[in-house]
Amino acid sequence: MMRIVLTTLNAKYIHTCLALRYLKAYAERDFSCEIVEYTIKDPAMNIVSDLYQRQPDVIGFSCYIWNIEETIVVIRMLRKILPQVKIVLGGPEVSYDTDYWMNRLPEVDYIVMGEGEETFHHLLTELAGEGKFHFVFGLAYRRGDEVIINPGRPKLDLNAIPSPHRFAEDLPHLANRIVYFETSRGCPFSCQFCLSSIEVGVRYFDIERTKADLLYLIRSGARLIKFVDRTFNIKRDYAMEIFRFLIENHGGCVFQFEITADIMRPEVLEYLAEHALPASSASRSASSPRMT
């Protein structure tokens, strides 16, 4: 059985990587995956030593603008002491200039482009089986000295992705770390400075599933949930229903959203002003949720 490690270097210890949990949830129908998180402040030698002791056959790194250079240091050291390990990169920093990263980093075997759940699972299937990597949409790989970049994978049915919030090993840490949560993927805007503009359209998770996951996290001790939706309030009825649900079930948890203020309807603002406390006044009452 392959030993699979999913890892990243978070900006701070209190942060958690939602992407790794999605990959694990999707892959674990067929493969056992271990999540290990570090920070960009951890010495590279310590990270490499810890990963070496786990003796992975496959190791996946989630890459972002804030951790890519530190991740590269780890990868290059890891390749020297684990020459047979399959190194996989994914995440926004390597998804959109894939040829550049494959050529810059010969230590890397594969790059998963875009939404990674199904692609990573398919890659693991080929690694465990016949190695027909040309069939894996959304994958970049090597064939000798040649870099092969396969066609992209069609967008996933979000409701076919298992919940990333139900791992027992996360429960003891919920109160002390930020829980990242998404109700949708995509963005309706086309800002030139943002990678989100590359993906056209917005897709939503089923709202009852979203509520069930939020309630599970709140009841399991989460104290801060940060929604990573690019524009949380773009679908007004969906956003309003979630606001109402959180206000009724907050359990003292704090919620953070990224919203576009100029599309907030007056009735939504009035409802939030009446039922939710701003962050600056939250300490005055424990009976209302903080929404920042």
C-alpha positions as CSV (number, residue, x, y, z in Angstrom):
1,M,0.0,0.0,0.0
2,M,1.3,3.5,-0.9
3,R,2.2,5.8,1.9
4,I,0.7,9.2,0.9
5,V,1.5,12.4,2.7
6,L,-0.3,15.7,2.0
7,T,1.5,18.7,3.3
8,T,1.9,22.5,3.1
9,L,3.7,25.4,4.7
10,N,1.1,27.6,6.3
11,A,1.8,31.3,7.0
12,K,1.1,30.8,10.7
13,Y,0.4,27.9,13.0
14,I,-3.2,29.0,13.6
15,H,-3.9,28.6,9.8
16,T,-5.2,25.4,8.3
17,C,-5.1,24.2,4.7
18,L,-8.6,23.5,3.3
19,A,-7.2,22.2,0.1
20,L,-5.4,19.3,1.8
21,R,-8.5,18.3,3.5
22,Y,-10.5,18.2,0.3
23,L,-7.8,16.0,-1.3
24,K,-7.8,13.6,1.6
25,A,-11.6,13.4,1.7
26,Y,-11.8,12.6,-2.0
27,A,-8.8,10.2,-2.1
28,E,-9.8,8.2,0.9
29,R,-12.4,6.3,-0.9
30,D,-9.5,4.2,-2.2
31,F,-6.3,5.5,-0.6
32,S,-5.2,6.4,2.9
33,C,-3.7,9.9,3.2
34,E,-1.9,11.6,6.1
35,I,-2.1,15.4,6.5
36,V,1.0,17.1,7.9
37,E,1.1,20.9,8.2
38,Y,4.1,23.2,8.9
39,T,4.7,26.9,8.7
40,I,7.0,29.0,6.6
41,K,8.9,29.9,9.8
42,D,9.8,26.3,10.5
43,P,13.5,25.4,9.6
44,A,13.6,23.5,6.4
45,M,15.8,20.9,7.9
46,N,13.2,20.2,10.6
47,I,10.5,19.8,8.0
48,V,12.5,17.5,5.8
49,S,13.6,15.4,8.8
50,D,10.0,15.0,9.8
51,L,8.8,14.1,6.3
52,Y,11.7,11.6,5.9
53,Q,10.7,9.8,9.1
54,R,7.3,9.2,7.6
55,Q,8.9,7.5,4.5
56,P,6.2,8.5,2.0
57,D,5.9,6.9,-1.4
58,V,3.9,10.0,-2.6
59,I,4.1,13.5,-1.2
60,G,1.8,16.3,-2.3
61,F,2.6,20.0,-1.6
62,S,-0.1,22.7,-1.7
63,C,1.6,25.8,-3.1
64,Y,0.7,29.5,-2.7
65,I,2.4,32.8,-3.3
66,W,3.3,33.0,0.4
67,N,5.0,29.6,0.6
68,I,6.4,28.7,-2.8
69,E,10.0,29.7,-2.2
70,E,10.1,28.0,1.2
71,T,8.5,24.9,-0.3
72,I,11.1,24.8,-3.1
73,V,13.9,24.6,-0.5
74,V,12.1,21.7,1.2
75,I,11.5,19.9,-2.1
76,R,15.2,20.1,-3.2
77,M,16.4,18.8,0.2
78,L,13.8,16.0,0.2
79,R,14.7,14.8,-3.3
80,K,18.3,14.2,-2.1
81,I,17.4,12.0,0.8
82,L,14.3,10.3,-0.7
83,P,15.2,9.9,-4.4
84,Q,12.4,7.5,-5.1
85,V,9.5,9.5,-3.6
86,K,7.0,10.9,-6.1
87,I,6.7,14.7,-5.5
88,V,3.4,16.3,-6.6
89,L,2.6,20.0,-6.5
90,G,-0.8,21.7,-6.6
91,G,-2.4,24.9,-5.7
92,P,-2.9,28.3,-7.4
93,E,0.8,29.2,-7.5
94,V,1.6,26.3,-9.9
95,S,-1.7,25.8,-11.7
96,Y,-1.5,28.6,-14.2
97,D,2.1,28.7,-15.3
98,T,2.7,25.0,-15.1
99,D,5.3,24.6,-17.9
100,Y,7.5,27.2,-16.1
101,W,7.3,25.4,-12.8
102,M,8.0,21.9,-14.3
103,N,11.1,23.3,-16.0
104,R,12.3,25.3,-13.0
105,L,11.9,22.4,-10.6
106,P,13.2,19.1,-12.1
107,E,12.8,17.6,-8.7
108,V,9.0,17.7,-9.1
109,D,7.4,14.7,-10.8
110,Y,3.8,15.9,-11.3
111,I,1.7,19.1,-11.0
112,V,-2.0,18.9,-10.5
113,M,-3.6,21.9,-12.2
114,G,-6.8,23.6,-11.0
115,E,-9.4,21.7,-8.9
116,G,-7.3,18.9,-7.6
117,E,-9.7,16.4,-6.0
118,E,-10.5,14.2,-8.9
119,T,-7.2,14.7,-10.7
120,F,-5.1,13.8,-7.6
121,H,-7.3,10.7,-7.0
122,H,-6.8,9.7,-10.7
123,L,-3.0,10.2,-10.4
124,L,-2.9,8.0,-7.4
125,T,-4.9,5.3,-9.2
126,E,-2.3,5.4,-12.1
127,L,0.6,5.3,-9.7
128,A,-0.8,2.3,-8.0
129,G,-1.8,0.7,-11.4
130,E,-0.7,0.9,-15.0
131,G,0.8,4.4,-15.0
132,K,-1.3,5.7,-17.9
133,F,-0.7,9.4,-17.0
134,H,-1.7,10.6,-20.4
135,F,-5.3,9.8,-19.4
136,V,-5.2,12.0,-16.3
137,F,-6.9,15.3,-17.3
138,G,-5.5,18.3,-15.4
139,L,-2.1,16.7,-14.9
140,A,1.4,17.8,-15.9
141,Y,4.1,15.0,-15.8
142,R,7.4,13.9,-17.3
143,R,8.1,11.5,-20.0
144,G,11.9,11.2,-20.0
145,D,13.2,14.7,-20.5
146,E,9.9,15.9,-21.9
147,V,7.2,17.8,-19.9
148,I,3.7,16.7,-20.9
149,I,0.8,19.0,-20.0
150,N,-2.6,17.2,-20.3
151,P,-5.8,19.0,-21.2
152,G,-7.7,20.5,-18.2
153,R,-10.3,18.6,-16.3
154,P,-14.0,19.7,-16.6
155,K,-15.4,21.4,-13.5
156,L,-16.4,19.1,-10.7
157,D,-19.9,18.6,-9.4
158,L,-19.2,20.2,-6.0
159,N,-21.8,18.0,-4.3
160,A,-19.9,14.9,-5.3
161,I,-16.9,16.0,-3.2
162,P,-17.0,14.5,0.3
163,S,-16.9,17.0,3.2
164,P,-13.4,18.1,4.2
165,H,-14.6,18.9,7.7
166,R,-15.2,15.5,9.3
167,F,-11.8,14.3,10.3
168,A,-11.5,13.2,13.9
169,E,-7.9,14.2,14.0
170,D,-8.9,17.9,13.5
171,L,-11.3,18.0,16.4
172,P,-8.8,18.6,19.2
173,H,-7.4,21.7,17.4
174,L,-10.6,23.4,16.3
175,A,-10.7,25.9,19.2
176,N,-7.2,27.1,18.6
177,R,-7.0,27.3,14.8
178,I,-8.8,29.1,12.0
179,V,-11.3,26.9,10.2
180,Y,-11.5,27.8,6.5
181,F,-14.8,27.1,4.8
182,E,-16.3,27.6,1.3
183,T,-19.8,27.6,0.2
184,S,-19.0,28.3,-3.5
185,R,-16.2,28.2,-6.0
186,G,-15.5,30.8,-8.7
187,C,-16.0,34.5,-9.0
188,P,-18.3,36.7,-11.2
189,F,-15.8,39.4,-11.6
190,S,-12.7,39.8,-13.9
191,C,-10.2,41.7,-11.9
192,Q,-6.8,41.6,-13.8
193,F,-4.8,41.2,-10.6
194,C,-6.7,38.1,-9.3
195,L,-6.3,34.5,-10.3
196,S,-10.0,33.9,-9.5
197,S,-10.9,35.8,-12.6
198,I,-9.5,32.9,-14.7
199,E,-12.4,30.7,-13.7
200,V,-15.7,31.8,-15.2
201,G,-18.9,31.4,-13.3
202,V,-19.8,30.6,-9.7
203,R,-20.8,27.2,-8.4
204,Y,-22.4,26.5,-5.1
205,F,-22.4,23.6,-2.6
206,D,-25.8,22.4,-1.6
207,I,-27.0,24.7,1.2
208,E,-28.3,21.9,3.4
209,R,-24.8,20.2,3.3
210,T,-23.2,23.6,4.0
211,K,-25.5,24.1,7.1
212,A,-24.8,20.5,8.3
213,D,-21.0,21.0,8.1
214,L,-21.2,24.4,9.8
215,L,-23.3,23.0,12.6
216,Y,-20.9,20.1,13.0
217,L,-17.9,22.5,13.3
218,I,-19.6,24.8,15.7
219,R,-20.7,22.0,18.0
220,S,-17.3,20.4,17.8
221,G,-15.7,23.5,19.3
222,A,-14.7,25.8,16.3
223,R,-14.2,29.4,17.5
224,L,-13.3,31.1,14.3
225,I,-14.6,30.2,10.8
226,K,-13.3,32.1,7.8
227,F,-15.3,31.8,4.6
228,V,-13.0,31.8,1.6
229,D,-15.7,32.5,-1.0
230,R,-14.4,35.2,-3.4
231,T,-17.6,37.3,-3.0
232,F,-19.8,35.7,-0.4
233,N,-22.8,37.9,-1.0
234,I,-23.0,37.6,-4.8
235,K,-26.0,35.2,-4.5
236,R,-28.1,37.3,-2.2
237,D,-30.7,34.7,-1.2
238,Y,-28.0,32.1,-0.4
239,A,-26.0,34.5,1.6
240,M,-29.0,35.7,3.6
241,E,-30.0,32.2,4.4
242,I,-26.5,31.4,5.7
243,F,-26.4,34.7,7.7
244,R,-29.7,33.7,9.4
245,F,-28.5,30.2,10.1
246,L,-25.3,31.3,11.7
247,I,-27.0,33.9,13.8
248,E,-29.4,31.2,15.1
249,N,-26.7,28.6,15.7
250,H,-23.5,30.4,16.2
251,G,-22.6,29.0,19.7
252,G,-20.3,31.9,20.3
253,C,-18.3,31.3,17.1
254,V,-16.8,34.1,15.1
255,F,-17.3,34.3,11.3
256,Q,-15.4,36.2,8.7
257,F,-16.6,36.9,5.1
258,E,-15.3,38.5,2.0
259,I,-18.1,40.6,0.6
260,T,-18.8,43.3,-1.9
261,A,-20.4,46.1,0.0
262,D,-22.0,48.0,-2.9
263,I,-24.3,45.1,-3.6
264,M,-25.5,44.6,-0.1
265,R,-29.3,45.2,0.0
266,P,-30.7,47.5,2.7
267,E,-32.8,44.7,4.2
268,V,-29.7,42.6,4.6
269,L,-27.8,45.4,6.3
270,E,-30.7,46.1,8.6
271,Y,-31.0,42.4,9.6
272,L,-27.3,42.1,10.4
273,A,-27.3,45.3,12.3
274,E,-30.2,44.1,14.4
275,H,-29.0,40.5,15.0
276,A,-25.2,40.4,14.7
277,L,-22.6,42.4,16.6
278,P,-19.6,44.0,14.8
279,A,-16.2,42.8,15.9
280,S,-15.4,45.9,17.8
281,S,-18.4,45.5,20.1
282,A,-18.5,41.7,20.3
283,S,-17.0,41.6,23.8
284,R,-20.1,43.3,25.2
285,S,-22.3,40.3,24.7
286,A,-21.9,36.5,24.5
287,S,-25.4,36.0,23.1
288,S,-24.7,37.3,19.6
289,P,-22.2,36.1,16.9
290,R,-19.4,38.3,15.6
291,M,-19.4,38.8,11.9
292,T,-16.3,40.6,10.5
